[in-house]
Amino acid sequence: MCGVQIGIADIESLINKKKTSLIKGMKSKAGKKFDAYIVLKEDCTTSFEFDKNKSYKK
């Protein structure tokens, strides 16, 4: 997913808790790296949730 393989523990967490641990080093379509959680929504689709405490450089 986004250039990073997620482990069995993250898959189990996604199914059981509806959210993975923070996954680092994923790549966007534009090629930029980012860190995010993968969240399972009610309609069984996934989305990203970004760390609220991280400050980004401009």
N, C-alpha and C positions, 0 to 999 in steps of 0.2 A: 504494500500500500504506500503510495507516494515515494517509491524507491527504498523503502525499509521493510524488512520482513519482521512481523510481530511474532512473539513466542506463544506457546501453548498457554502459559499463565495469563497473558493479556487477552487471549481469545476466551478463556474461561471467565475472566473478570468482566469482559464485555457482555457475555451471555448472562452471567449471574447478577452482576452489579450494575449493568448498563453503562459502564465506563471503564476504560483501560487506565493503566498508570501513564504517566507522562512519557510520551514517545519522542525521542530527540532525533534530529537530523533528517526529517522528512523534507522532500523537495516539492515546491509548488510547480504549477505548469510553466511559470516564468523562469524556473530554475533556481529560485531562492530557497535556502534552507530555513526550516521553522520547526518549533517544538509544539506539540499539542496533545490533548487527550482525544481519543476516539469515543464518541458517545452513540449509543444505540437509542434511537427515538421510538416513540410508540407505534409508528407505522412501519417498523422494522427496517428503516433506512439508517445510515450512519452520517454523522456530521463531526466537525472538529470543535473542540472547546479549548480556548487558549488560556494560558496561565495569566491570571489577573495581576499577579504581583511582579511580573517581569517588566523591566523598563527597556524600551527599544531605542537604539541609537538612530538618529536621523541622518 
